[in-house]
Amino acid sequence: MTLLQAEPTRETFWTIGPVGEALFYGLAAMAILVFCYGVYDRFARYARGGSDPFDRVSDLPGRVLRASRVVLSNEKQFDRDAFAGLMHAFILWGFLTLLIGTTILMVDMDIWTKLLGQESFFVGDFYLSYSFVMDALGFLFVVGVGMAIYRRYVVRQDRLWGKHTGFEDDIFVWTLFVLGVGGYVIEGLRIVGTEFPDFETVSFVGYFVALVFDAAGMTTGLAETLYWVGWWSHAIVALGFVAFLPYAKPFHMISSFANVVAADEKAGKRLPGVPEDAAPDEIGYTGIEDLSWKQLLDTDACTKCGRCSSVCPAKAAGRPLDPRDVILDLKSYRESLDAGETEPMDIVADGGRSVIDAETMESCVACMACMDSCPVDIEHLTHFTEMNRRLTETGQMQEPVQEAMMNVFQNGNAFGDPARKRPEWTEELDFEVPDAREESVEFLWYVGDYPSYDERNRRVARSLARLFELAGVSYGILYEDEQNDGNDVRRVGEEGLYEMLVEDNAAAFDACEFEKVVCTDPHSYNTFENEYPEMDPDFDYPIYHYTQVVESLVRDDRIELDGTELDYAVTYHDPCHLGRYNDEYEAPRELVRATGVQLAEMPRNREDSFCCGGGGGGLWMDHDETEKPSEERLREALEDTDAGSAVEKFVVACPMCGTMYEDGRKTGDFEDDIEIIDVAELLVEALESKRGAVAGTESDDGTTPAAAD
């Protein structure tokens, strides 16, 4: 029968009746109570976690605004995967619209009209606008869920499947689909049952469904009967979803937002210290009780999307690390322990019974790709470092790493060579490198271990020294007073040794007169910039990577290049600690372009760069792997750039990257295909090409022509 209405609207509980309405409210109250208790229980569990060393709630309004922007824009979902970004945007915006629309309806029915005694505003133009928006955004929601089902079950994208994929993932996505499609089915039945009111055409999806039903011969009586069944089915599924939400995967809709709010903007760039009063058996993850509330929240925020897994160079190399599985293993263990389903065990150990195996943690190269790709700001590296600390304290590190740590402890460098050999790289120069301990300089140049001791990287140090001399830079080095910076020492878990290095290097710096610090190695740059000040507040010097300093020299014409010196194709590799860690992408590229070469970008560049495999102690470790990350990266350079095999040189801006790629050339059989060269060496080559050995380059026997300047 036709509803006679003065203005466009609809009856919310059409065919349900007063008893049904009362029953619905009773079920809704129960669902909300179960939901609220579940949320309370989750957050109460976080409160039982340890305190976090960083302030996670400062400027809370600003944090909430940032989190809202990140979540609503879906910016991280779009990164590297436009399909997933669009899919998630449709689901999120559609879901929020349906939630807001339901809330508006509740306000009108239960507060505005019943409680306040006002006339319903759910009529006329408001109703028409409401119906159109709900249909439009609800349709996007269904499309988004359909895209998710297609990707998960038809394409079966690898990163969506893993050992933690299970029934709850299936029930989650199919429940969303049933809710979305079911809403239109019910709407279509109502439109048929009310004999197609003209104004209901604004509900264009529901109206289309009604036309299909009508074409199939559905009568108004049948529509009324099916509407009652469908309405109750839809209501029970919806209320069940609300009650179920805090107890399984849907909780990520709350925990993920909370995790983004609580994110540390320097996560990974700086690591939490060890409490001063911590005993050796308390360092690192000894049990689940050692996780801070934020680290517990991390485990609940994980959506199992697998983005971290898909960009992990260790996993790509066939090592036993899957960042997603580590986070979810911790979550699974915590839940089993809380439920009394398992006995306490070591969080991490080399053999025996543990949550995480030592080999898994040793595989991490601290590149932070997992964190950069994570759409909900999970701080994987903090968890990994805590587990590495536990392995260190219990003597379960790989033997080569233990040897490197002993070398650093005894000699201040990972090579184990005496400190007096640190400045030997300067002896082949035809000028004296200033001693910052004896004269005041503008730049204190921290050279680093590899440019000081490794013969291949000594050429990088000499090239950079020539550039500084040519440009008339006021600089000096610490000679034998320089020690390992500690960045990778800390990331393999040797916190005590790291603290010693900070103290010794800070004292050496303090004894000199200078204005700024310039580093050859991005690893040094990162730890000086982001970590030393955490331990020594007086360590507040301006810190630069050498490419930033040299780029300003080229820009100011203190190093004269006209961009025509070299005429071959190169590609450039973004070092993790310079790019992803510290957002410096353009200075090295400007220098590369300044030489006149054709810069052909690899597909994975800038923040999406693929790690060389040397960070986090990777350069010191032995691994069983199908293909080294350095080999995969060189393959990418030669096969996936626009220039293809025409790429002659692979340009780096990190001595450790240079070492890894020189090794990858040999093991991957690329020695005849491509040459590894540092940005500093490329600049010297360009200057030599322009002026005929103005700055000088080394011959194959290591000798150096005299510089004209």
C-alpha positions as CSV (number, residue, x, y, z in Angstrom):
1,M,0.0,0.0,0.0
2,T,1.2,3.5,-0.8
3,L,2.4,5.7,2.1
4,L,0.6,9.0,2.1
5,Q,3.2,11.7,3.1
6,A,3.1,15.5,3.1
7,E,6.9,15.6,2.5
8,P,9.4,13.1,1.3
9,T,10.5,10.8,4.1
10,R,10.3,7.1,5.1
11,E,9.2,5.1,8.1
12,T,12.3,3.7,9.8
13,F,10.7,0.7,11.4
14,W,8.3,0.0,8.5
15,T,6.7,-3.5,9.0
16,I,8.7,-4.1,12.2
17,G,6.1,-2.9,14.7
18,P,6.4,-1.6,18.3
19,V,7.4,-4.9,19.7
20,G,10.1,-5.4,17.1
21,E,11.3,-1.8,17.7
22,A,11.6,-2.5,21.4
23,L,13.4,-5.7,20.7
24,F,15.8,-4.0,18.4
25,Y,16.7,-1.4,21.0
26,G,17.3,-4.1,23.5
27,L,19.7,-5.9,21.2
28,A,21.4,-2.7,20.3
29,A,22.0,-1.8,23.9
30,M,23.5,-5.3,24.5
31,A,25.8,-4.9,21.5
32,I,27.0,-1.5,22.6
33,L,27.7,-2.8,26.1
34,V,29.7,-5.7,24.7
35,F,31.5,-3.3,22.4
36,C,32.3,-0.8,25.2
37,Y,33.6,-3.6,27.5
38,G,35.8,-5.0,24.7
39,V,37.3,-1.6,24.0
40,Y,37.8,-1.0,27.7
41,D,39.5,-4.4,28.2
42,R,41.8,-3.7,25.3
43,F,43.0,-0.4,26.5
44,A,43.2,-1.6,30.1
45,R,45.7,-4.2,28.8
46,Y,47.8,-1.5,27.3
47,A,47.8,0.3,30.6
48,R,49.4,-2.8,32.1
49,G,52.2,-2.5,29.7
50,G,55.5,-0.7,30.6
51,S,56.0,3.0,30.3
52,D,57.3,4.3,27.0
53,P,60.5,6.2,26.9
54,F,59.2,8.8,24.5
55,D,56.3,11.3,25.1
56,R,53.4,9.9,23.0
57,V,50.7,12.3,24.1
58,S,52.3,15.8,23.9
59,D,50.3,18.2,21.8
60,L,47.4,15.8,21.7
61,P,45.1,18.0,19.6
62,G,47.9,18.3,17.0
63,R,48.5,14.6,17.1
64,V,44.8,13.9,16.5
65,L,44.7,16.3,13.6
66,R,47.7,14.7,12.0
67,A,46.3,11.2,12.5
68,S,43.0,12.3,11.0
69,R,44.8,13.7,7.9
70,V,46.8,10.5,7.5
71,V,43.9,8.2,8.0
72,L,41.3,10.1,6.0
73,S,43.6,10.9,3.1
74,N,44.7,7.3,2.8
75,E,48.1,8.7,1.8
76,K,50.1,5.6,2.9
77,Q,47.7,3.2,1.2
78,F,48.2,5.0,-2.1
79,D,52.0,4.7,-1.7
80,R,53.4,2.1,-4.1
81,D,49.8,0.7,-4.7
82,A,47.2,2.9,-6.3
83,F,44.6,0.0,-6.5
84,A,44.9,-0.6,-2.7
85,G,44.7,3.1,-2.0
86,L,41.5,3.5,-4.0
87,M,40.1,0.4,-2.5
88,H,40.7,1.4,1.1
89,A,39.5,5.0,0.4
90,F,36.2,3.7,-0.9
91,I,35.8,1.4,2.1
92,L,36.8,3.9,4.7
93,W,34.8,6.9,3.3
94,G,31.8,4.7,2.6
95,F,31.9,3.1,6.1
96,L,32.3,6.5,7.8
97,T,29.4,7.9,5.7
98,L,27.1,5.0,6.7
99,L,28.2,5.3,10.3
100,I,27.5,9.1,10.3
101,G,24.2,8.5,8.5
102,T,23.1,5.9,11.1
103,T,24.1,8.3,13.8
104,I,22.0,11.2,12.3
105,L,19.0,8.9,12.1
106,M,19.5,7.9,15.7
107,V,19.7,11.6,16.8
108,D,16.5,12.4,14.9
109,M,14.5,9.5,16.2
110,D,15.8,9.1,19.8
111,I,16.9,12.6,20.8
112,W,15.4,15.2,18.6
113,T,11.9,13.9,18.4
114,K,11.4,11.5,21.4
115,L,13.6,13.2,24.0
116,L,13.2,16.9,23.0
117,G,9.8,16.6,21.5
118,Q,10.6,18.4,18.3
119,E,9.3,17.6,14.8
120,S,11.5,15.3,12.8
121,F,14.0,16.9,10.5
122,F,14.3,13.7,8.5
123,V,11.9,15.0,5.9
124,G,11.9,17.1,2.7
125,D,15.1,18.3,1.2
126,F,17.1,17.0,4.1
127,Y,15.8,13.5,3.6
128,L,16.4,13.7,-0.2
129,S,20.0,14.9,0.3
130,Y,20.6,12.4,3.0
131,S,19.3,9.5,0.8
132,F,21.4,10.6,-2.2
133,V,24.7,10.9,-0.2
134,M,24.1,7.6,1.6
135,D,23.4,5.7,-1.6
136,A,26.4,7.3,-3.4
137,L,28.9,6.7,-0.6
138,G,27.4,3.4,0.3
139,F,27.9,2.3,-3.3
140,L,31.6,3.2,-3.1
141,F,31.8,1.1,0.0
142,V,30.4,-1.9,-1.8
143,V,32.8,-1.3,-4.7
144,G,35.7,-1.0,-2.3
145,V,34.8,-4.2,-0.5
146,G,34.4,-5.9,-3.9
147,M,37.9,-4.8,-4.9
148,A,39.2,-6.2,-1.7
149,I,37.5,-9.6,-2.3
150,Y,38.8,-9.6,-5.9
151,R,42.4,-8.9,-4.8
152,R,42.2,-11.4,-2.0
153,Y,40.4,-14.3,-3.6
154,V,40.8,-13.9,-7.4
155,V,44.2,-12.3,-7.8
156,R,45.3,-13.8,-4.5
157,Q,48.0,-11.2,-4.0
158,D,50.9,-12.7,-2.1
159,R,51.3,-10.1,0.6
160,L,47.7,-10.6,1.8
161,W,48.4,-14.2,2.8
162,G,50.7,-15.6,5.5
163,K,50.8,-17.8,8.5
164,H,48.6,-15.4,10.5
165,T,45.9,-15.3,7.8
166,G,42.8,-17.1,9.0
167,F,39.1,-17.3,9.3
168,E,38.7,-13.9,11.0
169,D,40.1,-12.3,7.9
170,D,37.5,-14.0,5.7
171,I,34.6,-13.3,8.0
172,F,35.6,-9.7,8.3
173,V,35.6,-8.9,4.6
174,W,32.5,-11.0,3.8
175,T,30.6,-9.4,6.7
176,L,31.4,-6.0,5.3
177,F,30.2,-7.2,1.9
178,V,26.9,-8.6,3.3
179,L,26.2,-5.4,5.2
180,G,26.9,-3.2,2.2
181,V,24.9,-5.2,-0.4
182,G,22.2,-6.2,2.2
183,G,21.5,-2.5,2.8
184,Y,20.6,-2.0,-0.9
185,V,18.5,-5.2,-1.0
186,I,16.4,-4.0,1.9
187,E,16.1,-0.5,0.4
188,G,15.0,-2.1,-2.9
189,L,12.4,-4.2,-1.1
190,R,11.1,-1.1,0.8
191,I,10.7,0.9,-2.5
192,V,8.8,-2.0,-4.1
193,G,6.7,-2.4,-1.0
194,T,5.8,1.3,-0.9
195,E,4.9,1.3,-4.6
196,F,7.8,3.3,-5.9
197,P,7.4,6.8,-4.5
198,D,8.7,9.3,-7.0
199,F,11.1,11.0,-4.6
200,E,12.9,7.7,-3.9
201,T,14.7,8.0,-7.2
202,V,17.3,10.0,-5.3
203,S,18.2,6.6,-3.7
204,F,19.4,5.6,-7.1
205,V,21.1,2.3,-6.2
206,G,18.2,1.1,-4.1
207,Y,15.8,2.3,-6.8
208,F,17.7,0.3,-9.4
209,V,17.5,-2.8,-7.2
210,A,13.8,-2.2,-6.8
211,L,13.3,-2.0,-10.6
212,V,15.1,-5.4,-10.9
213,F,12.8,-6.9,-8.3
214,D,9.8,-5.4,-10.1
215,A,11.0,-6.8,-13.4
216,A,11.3,-10.2,-11.8
217,G,7.6,-10.1,-10.8
218,M,7.9,-9.2,-7.2
219,T,4.6,-8.0,-5.6
220,T,4.2,-5.5,-2.9
221,G,3.0,-8.2,-0.5
222,L,6.0,-10.3,-1.1
223,A,8.3,-7.3,-0.8
224,E,6.7,-6.5,2.7
225,T,7.3,-10.1,3.9
226,L,10.9,-10.2,2.6
227,Y,11.6,-6.8,3.9
228,W,10.8,-8.0,7.5
229,V,13.1,-11.0,7.1
230,G,15.8,-9.0,5.4
231,W,15.6,-6.1,7.9
232,W,16.0,-8.4,10.9
233,S,18.8,-10.3,9.2
234,H,20.6,-7.1,8.4
235,A,20.1,-5.7,11.9
236,I,21.4,-8.9,13.6
237,V,24.5,-9.0,11.4
238,A,25.2,-5.2,12.0
239,L,24.7,-5.5,15.7
240,G,26.8,-8.6,15.8
241,F,29.6,-6.8,13.9
242,V,29.5,-3.9,16.5
243,A,29.7,-6.4,19.4
244,F,32.4,-8.4,17.7
245,L,34.6,-5.4,16.7
246,P,36.9,-5.1,19.8
247,Y,37.6,-8.9,19.8
248,A,39.2,-9.5,16.4
249,K,40.5,-7.9,13.3
250,P,37.9,-5.1,13.0
251,F,39.5,-3.6,16.1
252,H,42.2,-2.2,13.9
253,M,39.7,0.5,13.0
254,I,40.2,1.9,16.5
255,S,43.7,0.7,17.4
256,S,45.2,1.9,14.1
257,F,44.0,5.4,14.6
258,A,45.2,5.4,18.2
259,N,48.6,4.1,17.0
260,V,49.0,6.9,14.5
261,V,48.1,9.4,17.2
262,A,50.8,8.0,19.4
263,A,53.4,7.8,16.7
264,D,57.0,9.1,17.3
265,E,58.0,11.3,14.5
266,K,61.6,10.1,14.9
267,A,60.8,6.4,15.3
268,G,63.6,4.3,14.1
269,K,65.9,7.3,13.5
270,R,66.4,7.3,17.2
271,L,66.0,4.3,19.4
272,P,65.0,4.2,23.1
273,G,67.8,3.9,25.6
274,V,68.2,1.3,28.3
275,P,67.2,2.4,31.8
276,E,70.3,3.3,33.8
277,D,69.3,0.9,36.6
278,A,68.5,-2.0,34.3
279,A,70.3,-5.3,35.3
280,P,71.7,-7.4,32.5
281,D,68.8,-9.9,32.8
282,E,66.4,-7.0,32.3
283,I,67.8,-5.6,29.1
284,G,65.7,-6.2,25.9
285,Y,62.6,-8.3,25.7
286,T,62.8,-10.9,28.4
287,G,59.0,-11.4,28.5
288,I,55.8,-9.9,27.3
289,E,55.7,-7.6,30.3
290,D,58.7,-5.7,28.9
291,L,56.7,-4.3,26.0
292,S,55.6,-0.7,26.6
293,W,51.9,0.2,26.2
294,K,52.8,1.6,22.7
295,Q,54.5,-1.6,21.7
296,L,51.5,-3.5,22.8
297,L,49.3,-1.1,20.8
298,D,51.6,-1.7,17.8
299,T,50.7,-5.4,17.8
300,D,46.9,-4.7,17.8
301,A,47.2,-2.0,15.1
302,C,48.6,-4.4,12.6
303,T,46.0,-5.0,9.8
304,K,47.9,-7.9,8.2
305,C,48.1,-6.0,5.0
306,G,51.6,-7.3,4.3
307,R,53.0,-4.0,3.0
308,C,56.0,-4.3,5.3
309,S,56.6,-7.8,4.1
310,S,56.5,-6.8,0.5
311,V,59.2,-4.2,0.8
312,C,61.6,-6.0,3.2
313,P,64.9,-6.7,1.5
314,A,65.7,-9.4,4.0
315,K,62.5,-11.3,3.1
316,A,63.2,-10.7,-0.6
317,A,66.6,-12.3,-0.2
318,G,65.1,-15.4,1.3
319,R,66.1,-14.7,4.9
320,P,63.7,-15.9,7.7
321,L,62.4,-12.4,8.4
322,D,58.9,-11.3,7.8
323,P,58.2,-8.0,9.6
324,R,54.5,-8.6,9.7
325,D,54.9,-12.1,11.2
326,V,57.2,-10.8,14.0
327,I,54.6,-8.2,15.1
328,L,51.8,-10.8,14.9
329,D,53.8,-13.5,16.6
330,L,54.2,-11.1,19.6
331,K,50.5,-10.4,19.5
332,S,49.5,-14.1,19.3
333,Y,51.9,-15.0,22.2
334,R,50.5,-12.2,24.3
335,E,46.9,-13.3,23.7
336,S,47.7,-16.9,24.3
337,L,49.5,-16.0,27.5
338,D,46.7,-13.8,28.7
339,A,44.2,-16.6,28.0
340,G,46.3,-19.2,29.9
341,E,46.7,-21.2,26.7
342,T,50.5,-21.3,26.7
343,E,53.4,-21.2,29.2
344,P,55.8,-18.3,29.4
345,M,58.8,-18.6,27.1
346,D,61.7,-16.5,25.8
347,I,60.7,-13.8,23.4
348,V,63.8,-14.4,21.3
349,A,66.5,-17.0,21.4
350,D,69.0,-18.9,19.3
351,G,67.5,-22.3,19.2
352,G,65.1,-23.9,21.7
353,R,61.6,-22.7,22.5
354,S,61.0,-19.0,21.8
355,V,58.5,-16.7,20.2
356,I,61.0,-15.3,17.7
357,D,64.1,-17.1,16.5
358,A,67.5,-15.3,16.7
359,E,68.1,-15.8,13.0
360,T,65.0,-13.8,12.2
361,M,66.3,-10.8,14.1
362,E,69.8,-11.1,12.7
363,S,68.2,-10.9,9.2
364,C,67.0,-7.3,9.7
365,V,69.1,-4.6,8.0
366,A,67.5,-1.7,9.8
367,C,66.5,-0.1,6.5
368,M,63.2,1.1,7.9
369,A,61.3,0.2,4.7
370,C,58.8,-1.7,6.8
371,M,58.0,1.3,8.9
372,D,57.9,3.7,6.0
373,S,55.4,1.4,4.2
374,C,53.2,0.7,7.2
375,P,49.9,2.7,6.9
376,V,49.4,2.7,10.7
377,D,52.8,3.7,12.0
378,I,53.9,0.5,13.6
379,E,57.5,0.9,14.8
380,H,59.0,-2.4,13.9
381,L,62.6,-1.4,14.4
382,T,62.0,-0.6,18.0
383,H,60.8,-4.1,18.6
384,F,63.6,-5.6,16.6
385,T,66.3,-3.6,18.5
386,E,64.9,-4.7,21.9
387,M,65.2,-8.3,20.8
388,N,68.7,-7.8,19.4
389,R,69.6,-6.3,22.8
390,R,68.4,-9.5,24.5
391,L,70.5,-11.6,22.1
392,T,73.5,-9.4,22.9
393,E,73.1,-9.6,26.6
394,T,72.8,-13.4,26.4
395,G,75.8,-13.8,24.1
396,Q,73.7,-15.1,21.2
397,M,75.0,-12.9,18.4
398,Q,76.6,-14.2,15.3
399,E,80.4,-14.7,15.7
400,P,81.4,-12.2,13.1
401,V,79.2,-9.6,14.8
402,Q,80.8,-10.4,18.2
403,E,84.2,-10.0,16.6
404,A,83.2,-6.6,15.1
405,M,81.9,-5.5,18.5
406,M,85.1,-6.5,20.2
407,N,87.1,-4.7,17.6
408,V,85.1,-1.5,18.2
409,F,85.5,-1.9,21.9
410,Q,89.3,-2.4,21.8
411,N,90.3,-0.2,18.8
412,G,87.4,2.1,18.1
413,N,86.7,0.6,14.7
414,A,85.0,-2.5,13.3
415,F,88.2,-3.5,11.4
416,G,90.2,-4.1,14.5
417,D,93.1,-2.0,13.2
418,P,94.9,0.3,15.6
419,A,93.8,3.9,15.9
420,R,97.1,5.2,14.5
421,K,96.1,3.8,11.1
422,R,92.9,5.7,10.9
423,P,94.4,8.8,9.1
424,E,96.7,6.7,6.8
425,W,94.3,7.5,3.9
426,T,95.6,11.1,3.9
427,E,99.2,10.1,3.1
428,E,98.6,9.8,-0.7
429,L,97.2,13.3,-0.9
430,D,99.5,16.1,-2.1
431,F,98.3,18.4,0.6
432,E,98.0,18.3,4.3
433,V,94.5,17.5,5.8
434,P,94.0,20.0,8.6
435,D,93.9,18.6,12.2
436,A,90.7,19.9,13.9
437,R,92.3,19.2,17.3
438,E,95.0,21.8,16.6
439,E,93.2,24.6,14.7
440,S,89.7,26.2,14.6
441,V,87.7,25.1,11.6
442,E,84.2,25.7,10.2
443,F,83.6,22.0,9.5
444,L,84.6,19.1,11.7
445,W,84.8,16.3,9.2
446,Y,83.8,12.9,10.7
447,V,85.4,10.6,8.2
448,G,84.1,7.2,9.5
449,D,85.4,3.7,9.7
450,Y,85.1,2.6,6.1
451,P,86.6,5.7,4.4
452,S,89.4,5.4,6.9
453,Y,90.3,1.7,6.9
454,D,88.7,0.1,3.8
455,E,91.0,0.5,0.8
456,R,88.2,0.9,-1.7
457,N,86.5,3.6,0.4
458,R,89.7,5.4,1.1
459,R,89.4,6.6,-2.5
460,V,86.1,8.2,-1.5
461,A,87.7,10.0,1.4
462,R,90.5,11.3,-0.8
463,S,88.1,12.5,-3.4
464,L,86.0,14.4,-0.8
465,A,89.2,15.9,0.7
466,R,90.2,17.2,-2.8
467,L,86.7,18.8,-3.3
468,F,87.0,20.5,0.1
469,E,90.5,21.8,-0.8
470,L,89.4,22.9,-4.3
471,A,86.5,24.9,-2.8
472,G,88.6,26.4,0.0
473,V,86.5,24.9,2.7
474,S,87.7,25.4,6.3
475,Y,87.7,21.8,7.6
476,G,89.6,19.4,9.7
477,I,89.5,15.8,11.0
478,L,90.1,14.2,14.3
479,Y,92.8,11.9,13.1
480,E,93.3,8.9,15.5
481,D,90.9,10.5,18.1
482,E,87.9,9.6,15.9
483,Q,86.0,6.4,16.8
484,N,83.2,4.4,15.3
485,D,80.0,6.4,15.4
486,G,77.9,3.6,16.9
487,N,74.8,3.8,14.7
488,D,75.0,0.1,13.6
489,V,76.5,-0.9,16.9
490,R,73.3,0.2,18.6
491,R,71.1,-1.5,16.0
492,V,72.7,-4.9,16.6
493,G,71.8,-4.5,20.3
494,E,75.1,-3.4,21.9
495,E,73.7,-0.5,23.8
496,G,76.5,-0.4,26.4
497,L,79.1,-0.1,23.7
498,Y,77.1,2.5,21.9
499,E,76.9,4.6,25.1
500,M,80.7,4.4,25.5
501,L,81.2,5.6,21.9
502,V,78.8,8.5,22.3
503,E,80.7,9.6,25.4
504,D,84.1,9.2,23.7
505,N,83.1,10.9,20.4
506,A,81.3,13.7,22.2
507,A,84.4,14.4,24.3
508,A,86.6,14.4,21.2
509,F,84.2,16.8,19.5
510,D,84.1,19.0,22.5
511,A,87.8,19.4,22.6
512,C,87.8,21.0,19.1
513,E,86.8,24.4,17.9
514,F,84.4,24.2,15.0
515,E,80.9,25.4,13.8
516,K,79.4,22.4,12.0
517,V,79.9,18.6,11.5
518,V,80.0,17.0,8.1
519,C,79.9,13.2,7.7
520,T,81.0,11.0,4.9
521,D,78.6,8.2,6.0
522,P,74.8,8.6,6.3
523,H,74.9,6.2,9.2
524,S,77.1,8.7,11.1
525,Y,74.9,11.5,10.0
526,N,71.8,9.9,11.4
527,T,73.1,9.0,14.8
528,F,74.8,12.4,15.3
529,E,71.6,14.2,14.2
530,N,69.0,12.1,15.9
531,E,70.5,10.1,18.7
532,Y,73.6,11.7,20.2
533,P,71.5,14.7,21.5
534,E,69.2,12.3,23.3
535,M,72.2,11.1,25.4
536,D,74.2,14.3,25.5
537,P,72.2,17.5,25.5
538,D,75.4,19.5,24.8
539,F,75.8,17.7,21.5
540,D,73.8,20.2,19.6
541,Y,76.0,20.9,16.5
542,P,74.5,21.4,13.1
543,I,75.0,18.1,11.3
544,Y,75.4,17.6,7.5
545,H,76.0,14.8,5.1
546,Y,78.8,15.6,2.7
547,T,76.5,15.8,-0.3
548,Q,74.6,18.6,1.3
549,V,77.7,20.6,1.9
550,V,79.2,19.9,-1.5
551,E,75.9,20.7,-3.2
552,S,76.0,24.2,-1.7
553,L,79.6,24.6,-2.9
554,V,78.6,23.7,-6.4
555,R,75.6,26.0,-6.2
556,D,77.8,28.9,-5.1
557,D,80.3,28.2,-7.9
558,R,83.1,27.3,-5.5
559,I,83.3,24.0,-7.4
560,E,82.9,25.0,-11.0
561,L,80.9,22.6,-13.2
562,D,78.9,23.5,-16.3
563,G,77.0,20.2,-16.7
564,T,78.8,19.1,-19.8
565,E,81.8,17.3,-18.3
566,L,80.5,13.7,-18.6
567,D,78.2,12.2,-21.1
568,Y,77.2,8.6,-20.1
569,A,74.2,7.2,-18.2
570,V,74.2,6.4,-14.5
571,T,71.7,5.5,-11.9
572,Y,71.7,6.7,-8.3
573,H,70.9,4.6,-5.2
574,D,69.3,6.4,-2.2
575,P,71.0,5.2,1.0
576,C,68.5,4.3,3.6
577,H,70.1,6.4,6.4
578,L,70.2,9.5,4.2
579,G,66.9,9.2,2.3
580,R,64.3,7.2,4.2
581,Y,65.7,8.1,7.6
582,N,66.5,11.8,7.0
583,D,64.6,12.8,3.9
584,E,67.6,14.0,1.9
585,Y,67.0,13.0,-1.7
586,E,67.8,16.0,-3.9
587,A,71.3,17.1,-2.8
588,P,73.0,14.0,-4.2
589,R,70.9,14.1,-7.4
590,E,71.8,17.7,-8.0
591,L,75.5,16.8,-7.7
592,V,75.1,13.9,-10.1
593,R,73.3,16.0,-12.6
594,A,75.9,18.8,-12.3
595,T,78.5,16.5,-13.9
596,G,76.5,16.2,-17.1
597,V,75.7,12.5,-16.9
598,Q,72.2,11.2,-17.8
599,L,70.6,10.2,-14.5
600,A,68.3,7.2,-15.1
601,E,66.2,6.5,-12.0
602,M,65.5,3.0,-10.8
603,P,61.8,2.2,-10.2
604,R,62.4,2.0,-6.4
605,N,63.9,5.3,-5.6
606,R,63.8,8.0,-2.9
607,E,61.7,6.8,0.1
608,D,60.9,3.6,-1.8
609,S,64.6,2.7,-2.3
610,F,65.6,-0.9,-1.9
611,C,68.3,-1.4,0.8
612,C,71.8,-2.6,-0.1
613,G,71.6,-5.1,2.8
614,G,74.5,-3.6,4.8
615,G,72.7,-1.7,7.6
616,G,71.9,-2.9,11.1
617,G,75.1,-4.9,11.2
618,G,74.3,-6.7,7.9
619,L,77.7,-5.8,6.6
620,W,79.2,-8.0,9.3
621,M,76.9,-10.9,9.1
622,D,76.8,-14.2,7.2
623,H,73.4,-15.2,5.8
624,D,71.9,-18.1,3.8
625,E,70.0,-16.3,1.1
626,T,68.7,-16.9,-2.4
627,E,69.9,-13.6,-3.8
628,K,71.7,-10.8,-2.0
629,P,69.9,-7.5,-1.8
630,S,72.8,-5.8,-3.5
631,E,72.6,-8.3,-6.5
632,E,68.8,-7.6,-6.8
633,R,69.5,-3.9,-6.8
634,L,72.2,-4.1,-9.5
635,R,69.8,-6.2,-11.6
636,E,67.2,-3.5,-11.2
637,A,69.7,-0.8,-12.3
638,L,70.6,-2.7,-15.5
639,E,67.1,-4.0,-16.4
640,D,64.4,-1.7,-15.0
641,T,65.7,1.8,-15.6
642,D,64.7,3.7,-18.7
643,A,68.3,3.6,-19.9
644,G,68.5,-0.2,-19.3
645,S,71.8,-1.8,-20.0
646,A,73.2,1.6,-21.1
647,V,73.7,2.5,-17.5
648,E,77.5,2.4,-17.0
649,K,77.8,3.5,-13.4
650,F,75.9,2.9,-10.2
651,V,76.3,6.0,-8.0
652,V,76.2,5.7,-4.2
653,A,76.5,8.3,-1.4
654,C,77.4,5.9,1.4
655,P,80.6,4.0,2.0
656,M,78.8,1.0,3.3
657,C,76.5,0.9,0.3
658,G,79.7,1.1,-1.9
659,T,81.1,-1.9,-0.1
660,M,78.0,-4.0,-0.4
661,Y,77.6,-3.2,-4.1
662,E,81.2,-3.9,-4.9
663,D,80.6,-7.3,-3.3
664,G,77.3,-7.7,-5.3
665,R,79.1,-7.0,-8.5
666,K,81.3,-10.0,-7.9
667,T,78.8,-12.4,-6.5
668,G,76.1,-11.5,-9.0
669,D,78.5,-11.5,-12.0
670,F,78.0,-7.9,-12.9
671,E,81.7,-6.9,-13.0
672,D,81.7,-6.4,-16.7
673,D,78.3,-4.6,-16.8
674,I,78.5,-1.8,-14.3
675,E,80.9,0.2,-12.1
676,I,80.3,1.4,-8.6
677,I,81.2,5.0,-7.9
678,D,80.6,7.4,-5.1
679,V,79.2,10.9,-5.7
680,A,82.5,12.4,-4.5
681,E,84.4,10.3,-7.0
682,L,82.0,11.2,-9.8
683,L,82.5,14.9,-9.1
684,V,86.3,14.5,-9.2
685,E,86.1,12.6,-12.4
686,A,84.0,15.4,-13.9
687,L,86.5,18.0,-12.8
688,E,89.4,16.0,-14.2
689,S,87.5,15.6,-17.5
690,K,87.0,19.4,-17.6
691,R,90.4,20.6,-16.5
692,G,92.8,17.8,-17.1
693,A,93.4,16.5,-13.6
694,V,92.5,19.7,-11.8
695,A,91.4,17.7,-8.8
696,G,93.1,14.4,-9.7
697,T,92.0,10.8,-9.6
698,E,93.7,7.7,-8.6
699,S,95.2,5.3,-11.1
700,D,94.7,1.6,-10.8
701,D,97.9,1.3,-8.7
702,G,96.6,3.8,-6.2
703,T,98.8,6.7,-7.1
704,T,97.4,10.2,-7.3
705,P,98.3,12.8,-9.9
706,A,99.0,16.2,-8.4
707,A,96.1,18.6,-8.4
708,A,96.5,21.7,-10.4
709,D,95.0,23.8,-7.7
